[in-house]
């Protein structure tokens, strides 16, 4: 029997590290953050739609989406963020959802879809179990500062998602990502043997 997990958590809380731990064990993982980058590559319809909606200033000289310019626009304007999500989310779902279906059809024992906005977009119904990766607010902010984000950018991104406490309450399992990778891996192994 296949068990498919939806993995979520706040920005900078360790979702990618958790996905890496699972992949290292040979568990099938599809990551909507990776998909979100693929669907906006040059030549993809989503990039053209974003350009039409937000203007040429979101496209870099290399023809790639200028993610920093896009972030400045959408995290400062809730309506712009909804417009962005309306363009990207259906395309992202159109990739991860068939992957989940394929895992079930193949009879894989386990699969994990990493979806930062899992609960916000109502995707939890597609999964047998949900996992929230969380850490303290201090650790989260420290990790996001290490990405080069200032306090305003951090606050905007955090505000664009459910509070982590709400995600933790909605999830079937919570993984606390304060320790090292070995601690994270051990917690995940208890959930997904």
Protein Blocks (a to p, Z undefined) as FASTA:
>chain_A
ZZdddddddehilpmmmmmmmmmnopacddfklmmmmmmgghiaklmmmmmmnojklpcf
kopacfklmmmmmmmomklmmmmmmmmmmmmmmmmmmmmmmmmmnopabdcdddfklmmn
opmmmpfbdcdddddfklmmmmmmmnopafklmmmmmmmpccfklmmmmpmbdcdfkbcf
klmmmmmmmmmZZ
